[in-house]
Amino acid sequence: MRGSFPVEQFKTWSTPFYYYDLELLEHTLSRALMSVSDVSFLIHYALKANAHAQILSRVSRANLGADCVSGNEILAALAAGIAPARILFAGVGKADWEIELALQHDIACFNVESIPEIQVIGEIAARAGKTARIALRVNPNVNAHTHHYITTGLTENKFGIPLSALSAAIDTSLHYPHLSLEGIHAHIGSQIVEFSPFKDLCRVLNDLQDSMAACGIYLKHINVGGGLGINYEHPNHHPVADFEAYFRIFREHLHLREGQKLHFELGRSLVAACGTLITKVLYVKEGEQKTFAIVDAAMTDLLRPALYQAYHRIENITSVSTEARVYDVVGPVCESSDLFARDFPLATTCRGDLLALRSTGAYGEAMASGYNLRALPTSHTSEEIFHHK
Ligand code: LLP
């Protein structure tokens, strides 16, 4: 089954471009919010997945918070109207100016990742005469069973404070008068579709809470990061992630204390499905063993297949042929890894056809680069079409 796209409109736009279906985005956001009916559960959108202004404005209108990993992401969240009280600042290497900016806007919380970082934030907050609310990001050593490049919660990963250093990190936090220790945070990885690692995470966090409570430390919130995966194989049949099952895991396995909030930082599951990369076929080249569909989008527009061998479903949305053939779908960049798919079945494809690379709303446009002096990809939204009608 093919996705249904406004193909006639697409033919008038120059390729390659990202197309965002804002109705699907809104539907996804409302499904996520419906599944998270508990008032103590708060969703923060991870801007790193896609910081397109129209996406941020929908996220802001839906009343989600923001999970930011740079000063510029904080500025983008604020510009979209997200309240500072709903903005978190995460990241393993926050620069001084970014810490100052976050303090100046009085954001909700810093997720801190090391003892030296706690010290620096404590000093900068004192100089600024502000209080920095912090959550300690722990490395829970839970295997998320996802691609090793997007696994973050193992002791071999650079993220978080090792459990063995946690009590030193707590002592350091309590030592600085301008720091307020409010939570603990953990993020085990991304594109997680098998949920048992989330249960393992709950167990680790329950134990941590118990031992912190025994030392008289009460936390205002727990943050379990993001990571909920989507179905890349069947975007038409499963356009919305399984939010129900995901939130249920935490409802059933995490022991929240009275009045405590549970924070989520979801990126991919909120925006991946609404984005599609549209590219034009430049040449069909017959190799000795393969047929190559050479397209005008490249790894510079969508890095995921080259970097993680990620699968994105591809559809020829203009071919009228009823026959299918297999193609290696490749871009123009001078790298063998500039390849979107190997031996992929497509309706018989010719120069000028448009291909849709599905589920590219998360970590697609956001990871684009200018390698080979290529232009950054442009984007269009469903709203433009409705406005022109
Ligand atoms: N919180 C933290 C601390 C994170 O590091 C991430 C993602 C998220 C939340 C959001 O995770 P999500 O819900 O999107 O899984 N570029 C890779 C994914 C990198 C994820 C980085 N961290 C990809 O294209 O698959």
Residues whose N, C-alpha, C, O or C-beta is under 5 A from the ligand:
A	BS01	LLP	A46 A49 A90 I150 H187 G189 S190 Q191 G225 G226 G227 L228 E265 L266 G267 R268 S269 R304 Y363
